[in-house]
Amino acid sequence: DFGEVKRVSGTIIQGRSDNRHSQWVTSYKLQYSADGTWVTYGVSHGPEKVFQGNTDRNTPITNLLDDVVDARYVRFLPQTWHEHISMRAEILGCNHINDCASNNGGCAQTCTNTMGSFDCSCDPGYALNADGLGCDDINECASNNGGCAQTCTNTMGSFDCSCGPGYVLNADGLGCDDINECASNNGGCAQTCTNTMGSFDCSC
C-alpha cells in the first residue's frame, strides 16, 4: 500500500537474505489496484504475464513493465520457487501527477484529474471546443427559438425570453401571456375598452 496512487513501471526482486537458506522465487505474477479491485498484469490487456524470477539468493532481477500502470496497491503472486517462497522486493515507479493542479490543466472551465491524464468539461450553456480545452457558448436561440414563445436573446452560457408590447412573460420563463389593458383604468378609454391579443380597442 503506497498510501496514494503511484505510477508503477517495474519491479526488482531478490531471494532470502539469510545465507543459511537457499530460498527464492523463480517466477511470479503481479497484481495491482487503485481502489481495491485487483487486476492481474498482462501486456496490452493480453494474457496474464508470468515474470522471470531469481536463479539465486542475491542477484537482483529487474522486470520493467511494457505498459506502466497506476496503482495504490501492488502484490506478488509467486508461481514457482526454489525450496521455499522467500522474496525481497522493490517497486519501481513515480508519483502520480495531478494535471489540474497547475493552471487548471489548461481547461477554460472545469478540469477533472484522471489516472495519468485529465479531462476538461464545460458549464451548462457551453460546449467543449475542438481543442479539448476551451468552452464555446451555445446559442440556444438557434434551435427552436430556445423554446421562447416570442423573442429569444442569446447570452453567454444562457438565453433570455422576452415578449412584445401587450404581453408579459409567463412564470415558466418561456411563454407570453396577453396583458388585459382594460383591467387597469379601463385602458384609458373614455367609454368602452375591448381587450385584444397584445393590445386593446377603445369604442364609444
Summary of the structure (lengths in Angstrom):
residues: 204
radius of gyration: 35.0
end to end distance: 91.6
largest distance: 121.6
contacts: 537
relative contact order: 0.14
helix: 12%
strand: 47%
